[in-house]
Amino acid sequence: MHRVMSPLLRVERTLWPAVALLCAAFAVFELTNADVAVQDRLYDFAAHRWLIDAHAPLPREVFYTGPKAALIALGSALFVLALTPERWRWRGRFAEPARRHLWVALLTLGGVPAAIGQVKAVTNVFSPSEIRRYGGDVRYVRVIEPFPAADRPARAGRSFPAGHASGGFALVALSGLARTRRGQIAGIVLGGVAGGAMGFYQMAKGAHYLSHTLVTALLVWIGFLLWRRVLRVI
């Protein structure tokens, strides 16, 4: 008896809802003090320190250095696999042998975080540890809020969106290699958990706000869906 596979998720249908959710999330954080309220829970005002020490070796290895190395290795493996003849590729339950699917995963893992890095260079947003509320020297302003002329920092901020977490969230692209609904869900969950853990680490050491992490997650998902459209795998 042949095993009947469940139909695949139609993830492309989530593009416009994701865009709408991105706009809504951005508006909420720009109009409220939610970011500061969350960061206050992660900062010890009496001891003047964050929940996680940015220089502690074990958390850095687990949530920063290690994931970076793993993502580079995964990207390299996908690149090699995308260049190999199709008949050589594994045809298991999770891997999709079509070359275009591999390129979507590779471009999401590499291209989307790279694009987010370019956005960080122009948004001029500072990390929590850099603002005066948490012992820094810069006034707190939101993304679209300008600095007062008399209180403008000499340097530019590079904290929004969240570059490090984008690499973890980009693992959702592995869902595009799946041949079953379960495999797709596994890929999406993997990206969500990895990006969420990496994002929380950054928040807990004062490198990012909650809005940076959530906006980044949505940007990565939208980028993944756009690459699927560009390479016509939908």
C-alpha positions as a Python dict, from the first residue, in 0.01 Angstrom:
ca = {
    (1, 'M'): (0, 0, 0),
    (2, 'H'): (137, 338, -98),
    (3, 'R'): (161, 602, 170),
    (4, 'V'): (-55, 903, 84),
    (5, 'M'): (125, 1229, 159),
    (6, 'S'): (-70, 1519, 305),
    (7, 'P'): (-102, 1820, 74),
    (8, 'L'): (169, 2081, 105),
    (9, 'L'): (107, 2411, 279),
    (10, 'R'): (25, 2698, 44),
    (11, 'V'): (270, 2935, 207),
    (12, 'E'): (252, 3183, -81),
    (13, 'R'): (-95, 3281, 39),
    (14, 'T'): (61, 3434, 349),
    (15, 'L'): (254, 3705, 163),
    (16, 'W'): (4, 3989, 189),
    (17, 'P'): (-110, 3895, 540),
    (18, 'A'): (257, 3902, 642),
    (19, 'V'): (299, 4247, 487),
    (20, 'A'): (-11, 4370, 670),
    (21, 'L'): (116, 4220, 997),
    (22, 'L'): (454, 4386, 943),
    (23, 'C'): (289, 4727, 903),
    (24, 'A'): (70, 4670, 1207),
    (25, 'A'): (361, 4556, 1425),
    (26, 'F'): (574, 4850, 1317),
    (27, 'A'): (292, 5092, 1398),
    (28, 'V'): (231, 4940, 1741),
    (29, 'F'): (595, 4972, 1845),
    (30, 'E'): (625, 5323, 1703),
    (31, 'L'): (316, 5444, 1889),
    (32, 'T'): (374, 5274, 2224),
    (33, 'N'): (649, 5221, 2480),
    (34, 'A'): (633, 4843, 2445),
    (35, 'D'): (1001, 4814, 2355),
    (36, 'V'): (1118, 4999, 2664),
    (37, 'A'): (874, 4810, 2885),
    (38, 'V'): (1019, 4477, 2769),
    (39, 'Q'): (1382, 4590, 2799),
    (40, 'D'): (1318, 4715, 3152),
    (41, 'R'): (1246, 4352, 3245),
    (42, 'L'): (1582, 4244, 3106),
    (43, 'Y'): (1791, 4511, 3276),
    (44, 'D'): (1889, 4529, 3644),
    (45, 'F'): (1882, 4902, 3721),
    (46, 'A'): (2033, 4851, 4069),
    (47, 'A'): (2332, 4653, 3944),
    (48, 'H'): (2349, 4831, 3606),
    (49, 'R'): (2370, 4511, 3407),
    (50, 'W'): (2173, 4308, 3155),
    (51, 'L'): (2020, 3967, 3211),
    (52, 'I'): (2298, 3813, 3002),
    (53, 'D'): (2656, 3935, 3008),
    (54, 'A'): (2761, 4015, 2650),
    (55, 'H'): (3111, 3885, 2727),
    (56, 'A'): (3006, 3555, 2889),
    (57, 'P'): (3170, 3286, 2671),
    (58, 'L'): (2912, 3005, 2695),
    (59, 'P'): (2599, 3202, 2593),
    (60, 'R'): (2798, 3371, 2317),
    (61, 'E'): (2914, 3036, 2183),
    (62, 'V'): (2564, 2883, 2199),
    (63, 'F'): (2361, 3176, 2067),
    (64, 'Y'): (2608, 3378, 1858),
    (65, 'T'): (2932, 3222, 1737),
    (66, 'G'): (2801, 2866, 1705),
    (67, 'P'): (2487, 2954, 1505),
    (68, 'K'): (2691, 3177, 1273),
    (69, 'A'): (2930, 2893, 1194),
    (70, 'A'): (2641, 2648, 1145),
    (71, 'L'): (2461, 2885, 907),
    (72, 'I'): (2777, 2935, 702),
    (73, 'A'): (2826, 2559, 681),
    (74, 'L'): (2463, 2506, 582),
    (75, 'G'): (2479, 2778, 317),
    (76, 'S'): (2796, 2626, 173),
    (77, 'A'): (2634, 2282, 160),
    (78, 'L'): (2326, 2419, -17),
    (79, 'F'): (2547, 2601, -267),
    (80, 'V'): (2737, 2285, -353),
    (81, 'L'): (2413, 2088, -373),
    (82, 'A'): (2255, 2346, -602),
    (83, 'L'): (2547, 2310, -843),
    (84, 'T'): (2546, 1931, -855),
    (85, 'P'): (2358, 1735, -1122),
    (86, 'E'): (2000, 1665, -1019),
    (87, 'R'): (2044, 1288, -1043),
    (88, 'W'): (2302, 1300, -761),
    (89, 'R'): (2075, 1468, -509),
    (90, 'W'): (1913, 1290, -219),
    (91, 'R'): (1546, 1222, -276),
    (92, 'G'): (1439, 1170, 83),
    (93, 'R'): (1123, 1286, 254),
    (94, 'F'): (1259, 1628, 342),
    (95, 'A'): (1485, 1721, 52),
    (96, 'E'): (1338, 1861, -267),
    (97, 'P'): (1570, 1782, -559),
    (98, 'A'): (1453, 2071, -781),
    (99, 'R'): (1737, 2319, -832),
    (100, 'R'): (1513, 2624, -798),
    (101, 'H'): (1402, 2520, -450),
    (102, 'L'): (1764, 2493, -343),
    (103, 'W'): (1839, 2839, -478),
    (104, 'V'): (1540, 2983, -292),
    (105, 'A'): (1674, 2838, 33),
    (106, 'L'): (2027, 2958, -40),
    (107, 'L'): (1918, 3310, -139),
    (108, 'T'): (1697, 3338, 167),
    (109, 'L'): (1975, 3223, 400),
    (110, 'G'): (2232, 3454, 244),
    (111, 'G'): (2050, 3728, 59),
    (112, 'V'): (1785, 3829, 310),
    (113, 'P'): (2024, 3875, 607),
    (114, 'A'): (2259, 4065, 374),
    (115, 'A'): (1976, 4298, 271),
    (116, 'I'): (1880, 4349, 635),
    (117, 'G'): (2242, 4439, 706),
    (118, 'Q'): (2222, 4713, 444),
    (119, 'V'): (1900, 4848, 598),
    (120, 'K'): (2070, 4860, 940),
    (121, 'A'): (2326, 5097, 794),
    (122, 'V'): (2068, 5367, 713),
    (123, 'T'): (1800, 5343, 985),
    (124, 'N'): (2020, 5513, 1247),
    (125, 'V'): (1866, 5324, 1539),
    (126, 'F'): (2073, 5256, 1851),
    (127, 'S'): (2073, 4945, 2066),
    (128, 'P'): (1928, 4951, 2419),
    (129, 'S'): (2274, 4937, 2577),
    (130, 'E'): (2365, 5259, 2397),
    (131, 'I'): (2079, 5472, 2528),
    (132, 'R'): (2093, 5673, 2850),
    (133, 'R'): (1815, 5480, 3022),
    (134, 'Y'): (2043, 5175, 3033),
    (135, 'G'): (2374, 5347, 3098),
    (136, 'G'): (2460, 5460, 2745),
    (137, 'D'): (2513, 5807, 2606),
    (138, 'V'): (2243, 5840, 2338),
    (139, 'R'): (1886, 5966, 2362),
    (140, 'Y'): (1615, 5704, 2302),
    (141, 'V'): (1420, 5760, 1981),
    (142, 'R'): (1206, 5526, 1776),
    (143, 'V'): (1275, 5429, 1416),
    (144, 'I'): (1095, 5717, 1244),
    (145, 'E'): (1147, 5966, 1526),
    (146, 'P'): (1422, 6225, 1456),
    (147, 'F'): (1686, 6326, 1705),
    (148, 'P'): (1653, 6682, 1840),
    (149, 'A'): (1902, 6914, 1675),
    (150, 'A'): (2068, 6986, 2009),
    (151, 'D'): (2092, 6620, 2107),
    (152, 'R'): (2206, 6450, 1789),
    (153, 'P'): (2472, 6178, 1834),
    (154, 'A'): (2801, 6211, 1650),
    (155, 'R'): (2787, 5849, 1533),
    (156, 'A'): (2519, 5652, 1349),
    (157, 'G'): (2318, 5371, 1505),
    (158, 'R'): (2313, 5027, 1342),
    (159, 'S'): (2064, 4828, 1547),
    (160, 'F'): (1747, 4801, 1336),
    (161, 'P'): (1648, 4550, 1203),
    (162, 'A'): (1812, 4261, 1391),
    (163, 'G'): (2089, 4126, 1171),
    (164, 'H'): (2200, 3832, 1385),
    (165, 'A'): (1851, 3690, 1442),
    (166, 'S'): (1776, 3717, 1069),
    (167, 'G'): (2014, 3428, 1005),
    (168, 'G'): (1821, 3204, 1241),
    (169, 'F'): (1483, 3310, 1106),
    (170, 'A'): (1609, 3247, 752),
    (171, 'L'): (1607, 2874, 831),
    (172, 'V'): (1235, 2887, 751),
    (173, 'A'): (1353, 2859, 391),
    (174, 'L'): (1426, 2492, 458),
    (175, 'S'): (1050, 2442, 459),
    (176, 'G'): (1064, 2502, 85),
    (177, 'L'): (1273, 2186, 44),
    (178, 'A'): (1009, 1969, 208),
    (179, 'R'): (798, 1719, 18),
    (180, 'T'): (544, 1672, 297),
    (181, 'R'): (334, 1904, 512),
    (182, 'R'): (513, 1773, 821),
    (183, 'G'): (849, 1859, 668),
    (184, 'Q'): (729, 2209, 584),
    (185, 'I'): (607, 2265, 938),
    (186, 'A'): (937, 2134, 1074),
    (187, 'G'): (1130, 2385, 864),
    (188, 'I'): (911, 2675, 973),
    (189, 'V'): (933, 2574, 1340),
    (190, 'L'): (1311, 2534, 1315),
    (191, 'G'): (1348, 2886, 1174),
    (192, 'G'): (1113, 3034, 1431),
    (193, 'V'): (1284, 2868, 1727),
    (194, 'A'): (1638, 2942, 1605),
    (195, 'G'): (1563, 3304, 1520),
    (196, 'G'): (1366, 3354, 1840),
    (197, 'A'): (1645, 3214, 2057),
    (198, 'M'): (1911, 3419, 1880),
    (199, 'G'): (1690, 3727, 1901),
    (200, 'F'): (1621, 3683, 2271),
    (201, 'Y'): (1993, 3648, 2339),
    (202, 'Q'): (2053, 3980, 2168),
    (203, 'M'): (1771, 4144, 2363),
    (204, 'A'): (1890, 4000, 2694),
    (205, 'K'): (2236, 4149, 2649),
    (206, 'G'): (2105, 4489, 2536),
    (207, 'A'): (2177, 4464, 2164),
    (208, 'H'): (1818, 4481, 2033),
    (209, 'Y'): (1459, 4560, 2124),
    (210, 'L'): (1164, 4325, 2086),
    (211, 'S'): (1041, 4520, 1784),
    (212, 'H'): (1372, 4460, 1606),
    (213, 'T'): (1332, 4085, 1645),
    (214, 'L'): (965, 4065, 1544),
    (215, 'V'): (1005, 4296, 1245),
    (216, 'T'): (1307, 4094, 1134),
    (217, 'A'): (1112, 3768, 1153),
    (218, 'L'): (842, 3913, 928),
    (219, 'L'): (1094, 4062, 686),
    (220, 'V'): (1266, 3724, 650),
    (221, 'W'): (937, 3546, 585),
    (222, 'I'): (839, 3805, 325),
    (223, 'G'): (1182, 3777, 165),
    (224, 'F'): (1147, 3398, 147),
    (225, 'L'): (808, 3428, -23),
    (226, 'L'): (938, 3689, -268),
    (227, 'W'): (1230, 3468, -369),
    (228, 'R'): (979, 3188, -433),
    (229, 'R'): (792, 3418, -666),
    (230, 'V'): (1104, 3544, -842),
    (231, 'L'): (1228, 3190, -907),
    (232, 'R'): (877, 3064, -983),
    (233, 'V'): (859, 2773, -743),
    (234, 'I'): (497, 2842, -642),
}
